[in-house]
Amino acid sequence: MLVGAPESVRAARAYVREFIAYHLPDLAPDHTADVELVVSELVTNAVRYGTEPGDSLLVGLSGTAARVRIEVRDPVRRRPSFKPASHERDRGRGLFIVEALAECWGVVDRPFGKTVWAVVAR
């Protein structure tokens, strides 16, 4: 569990590195970097749009050397959406990154919130 705060993005990235080192040590470095970036983007979205002060979120990983499934759970049912490109804004590109790196991704509603998931394959 992570708190719904910006510092949780760094903690999630560290968790990815530890998980892969322990459970998937044969994962290629570029695949590891892609998983880490997708987790970072999904956790950033959960912090910004899926939590209120005092809320928490959960990051789950599973997989093999060929594909890694990522799940980020938060307590808000609002679904992530693509933001139009803008030169005035320095954010809003997260889902485009997820779309580019993930084989597939989606959202599952839960009784208290949602799970945003993605599968990153080699």
Steps between C-alpha positions, in 0.01 A plus 500: 500500500615848417364835609324707236782754483763595238784331691326166441604509134865464604408225748308313227799515266724362777247222560513407129878472510491287817220277369678438171837438665344238728225341287609563139880529504525398133283789380684701235613849613292677234191299601566592863523868405168479313327337798643762732379784276149357463473455877621855548236638263216294648593593857530867401148485356370326813658765724373794293154379406418191707570600857398761751716610795540206737419236235735221402562297187634156426751388236509135396737323261507150357652341197772318317810600307275548195221713649427688819153591623467820699200596714446830677194522726358825631176596680346726233286356219580781255663336199825629352468691175732627230561875517535701179851616414586842637808721499377683811490185713799288596291199589222290350720259305491206742238290325669558166818353652306205643329446163838501322677262739225258603379210292157574645349689791161569652292591801294279729241657731510376858244545775715777650700647213673351198800306380696627203705217350754464224702216349851582383643237268842467340 
